[in-house]
Structures are given as structure tokens and as C-alpha cells.
Amino acid sequence: MASRRGDTFDKRQRERRRQEKAAGKRSRRQGTELLNGPLTTTTVEPPRPAGLDTLIENFTPQTREHRDLLEKFSMLKEHRKAGGIDTDTFELLRMEIFEELGLEI
């Protein structure tokens, strides 16, 4: 009888490891982060392209209009950090500024 209990425990351990491995593979495919076991996952926010921020930071203004747009963009960034506007609105306004500056996205 004792060996049967051990076999059952081993079987459960193997099954748990198999499920954890499958959950890990599934989370990698779906782009989610695996936390505390196979059933608890959270979504990972996709990274923003770093090129957009560096593109506008490295932009040299040619005219007064360009300087005004860059100033507007820096105010938008500060407003977003303070929680005044949401991410979607910020992205929309940022894209408009990029288009007005003639920067390719």
C-alpha cells in the first residue's frame, strides 16, 4: 500500500510540472507574464518604440513654428505624467505633432 501512495504522489507531481511547463509556453506565446503558477497570469504592456521619443528629442527646429510644436510636445508630456490626459489622447496628439514637424514614424 505504501508504494501505491508514493506512486500517486509522483504522478501528481509529474502532472503539475507538465501543466506548469504548458502554462509557461502558453504565456510566452500570448505575451503574458507568468506569476505564481500556471493559472495566474497578467498581461504585459507592449513596449513603445524608443525611436519616437529620441526622434523628437534629436530634432533640430528650423523655424519658429517648429520650436512652438516642440514646446507643445514637452507640455503634453508633462501633462500626461501628471495624469491630466490619458495615453490614447497623448498618442493621438503626439502623432499630430510628428506629422506637422514632418518626422517619419
N, C-alpha and C positions, 0 to 999 in steps of 0.2 A: 504494500500500500504506500509506503513512504516514497518509493521511486515514482509512483504514478503522480503524486503531488508535485514532485520535483519536475517531472516532465511537463505537467500542466503550467507550472510557473515559467519554465524555459520557453514553452510555446507562446505564452502571453508576452514575454519579453521580446521574442523574435517578432511577433506581430506588431508590438508597439514600435520597435525600431523600424520595421518596414513602413508603417504608417508615417512615422516622423520623416523618414527619407523621402517618401512620396510627397508629403506636405512641403518639404524643402524644395523639391523640384518644381512643384506646382507654384509655390510663391515666387521662385525665380522667373518662371515663365510669365507670370502675371504681373511681375514688377512690384510685388508687395514684400514687406519685411516680416520675417518670421519671428514671433515673440513667444516665449514660454510654452512651446509645444505646438503640435500640429494644427490645433483648432483656433488659435488666437493669432490673427494677422492684422496688420494695419497697412494702409496704402502709403506708398512713398511718393511725395510730390516730385514730379519730373523736374530735373534741373533746368533752369533757364539758360539759354545760350549766353555764355560770358562775353561773347563778341559784341553784343549790343551795347552794353554799358561801356566797354573800353572803346568802342567805335565813337560814341558821342563824347567821351572824355578826351580822346585824341583829336577831335575835330577842331580845326582852326577856323574861327569865324572870319569871314571875308567882308561882311557888311554889318551895318547897324542892326538890320533885320535878323541876321544870324545870331548876333550877340543877345538880342531880345529873346529869341527862341531858346537859346541855351540857358538863359536866366529863368525862363518859364519852366524848362525841364527840371532845373535844380529845385525850383519851388514846388513842383509836382512831387519830386522825390521826397522832399521834407514833409509835405502834406500827407503823403502815403505812410511814411514812417510814424507820423503822429497819429495815424488811424483816421484821418479825415476823409479819405477816399478808399474804395475797395480796389482789389487787384485788377479786376476786369476793366474798370474805368481808367485806371492808371495805364494799363497796357494799350487801350484804345487811344488815349491822349498821347502816349509816348510814340506810337506808330504814326500819328498825325504829324507830330513834330519832326520825326525822322524823314517823313515824305517831304515836308516843307523845306528841310535842310538839304534834300537831295541825296540822302545817305541810302545806300542799298542794304536791304535787310536780308 
